[in-house]
Amino acid sequence: MPRPFIAYATEKSKSKSEELSYRTYVTDCLAGLLGGGQRWVDSVTPQEDIDAEAVIDDVIKRAGLEVT
């Protein structure tokens, strides 16, 4: 039973990845033709390296949680 689902999930993931790659390519081409400065992929990927501990501490602080 799990094998067909795993094959389906793998293929669906591959297809989604190809679709997103194509969208990125088309968006970058259109931006280049229209004189756009920033690439789409640059706007959706993080620009800075954030330490996992810093993210955890920030979430705890913003949520008002107390870790014991």
N, C-alpha and C positions, 0 to 999 in steps of 0.2 A: 504493500500500500504506500509506504513513504517514498519509494523510488519515483513514481510518476509525479508526485508533488514536488520533489526536489528538482527533477528535470524541468518541470513547468516554472518553478521559482527561478531557477538559474537562467532559463531562456527569457523570462520576463525581465529580469534584472539586466541582462545583456541588451535586450531591445530598448529598455528605458535609457540605458547608458548611451547607446547609439543615437537615440532621439535627442538627448540633451547635448551631445557632441555636435550634432547637425545644427541645432538651434544656436549654439554658441558660434559656430562657423558662420552661419547666415547673418547673425546679429553683428559680428565683427566686420563682415564684408560690407554690410549696409552702412555701418558707422564709418568705415573707411571711405566709402563713396560719398557720404554726406559730410565728411569732415569732422566727424565726432572725435573727441579726444580720448575718452576713457573706454576701455574695452568692457564688455558686459561681464566677462569672467572675473575681471579685477574688482568689480563692484560687489560680487557675491562671495568672494573668498576673503578670509581674514588677512589683513595686511601686517599684523603684528604677532609675534610669538607670545602667547599668554601661558604662564605656568598653570598647571592644573590645580595646584594648591591655592593660588591666588583666586581662581574662579570659584573654588569651593568656599573659600573664606568670604568672598563677596556675596555669594548666594546666601550663606548663613547669616551674614550681617544684614542684608536687605530683607530677609524673611523674618528677622528678629528671633532666630532660633538660638537655643543655648545647648551646646554640645558638652556632654559630660564624659 
